[in-house]
């Protein structure tokens, strides 16, 4: 389809409003999806890091408690 001028291109044969509105809505929706995906990805990475820190602390506390228990048992013998 050829257009004689920029105005004819923007008007799209009388359907310009609907055409450009659909492009705008599509671009907005894709941008929103990308933004949402990026923020969700960052949030999940933070949650994983927190969980790993928590598990490391629990593991360290369990090892410390095990060491104290074995030390107490060796002293009581």
C-alpha positions in Angstrom: 0.0 0.0 0.0 1.5 3.4 -1.0 0.7 6.7 0.6 0.9 10.1 -1.0 1.9 11.9 2.1 2.7 11.5 5.8 -0.9 12.6 6.6 -2.3 9.8 4.4 0.0 7.3 6.1 -1.1 8.4 9.6 -4.8 8.4 8.5 -4.5 4.9 7.1 -7.5 5.3 4.9 -9.7 6.5 7.7 -8.7 3.7 10.1 -5.6 5.5 11.5 -7.0 5.9 15.0 -7.6 2.2 15.4 -4.4 1.1 13.7 -2.2 3.4 15.8 -4.2 2.7 19.0 -3.7 -1.0 18.5 0.1 -0.5 18.0 0.2 1.7 21.1 -1.7 -0.8 23.2 0.5 -3.7 21.9 3.8 -1.8 22.6 2.5 -0.7 26.1 1.5 -4.3 26.9 4.9 -5.7 25.8 6.8 -3.1 27.8 4.7 -3.9 30.9 5.4 -7.6 30.4 9.1 -7.0 30.1 9.1 -4.7 33.2 7.1 -7.2 35.2 9.4 -10.1 34.2 12.5 -8.2 35.1 11.2 -7.1 38.5 9.9 -10.7 39.3 13.3 -12.1 38.3 15.1 -9.7 40.6 12.7 -10.5 43.5 13.1 -14.2 43.1 16.9 -13.9 43.0 16.7 -11.9 46.3 14.5 -14.6 47.8 16.9 -17.3 46.8 19.9 -15.4 48.2 18.0 -14.9 51.5 17.1 -18.6 51.7 20.7 -19.6 51.0 21.9 -17.3 53.8 19.3 -18.6 56.2 20.2 -22.3 55.4 23.9 -21.5 55.8 23.2 -20.0 59.3 21.1 -23.0 60.2 23.8 -25.4 59.1 26.4 -23.5 61.0 24.2 -23.4 64.1 23.6 -27.2 63.8 27.3 -27.9 63.5 28.1 -25.7 66.5 25.4 -27.4 68.5 26.8 -30.8 67.4 30.3 -29.8 68.4 29.1 -28.5 71.8 27.2 -31.8 72.4 30.1 -33.9 71.5 32.4 -31.8 73.7 30.0 -32.1 76.6 29.8 -35.9 76.1 33.6 -36.2 76.1 33.9 -34.2 79.3 31.3 -36.2 81.1 33.0 -39.5 80.4 
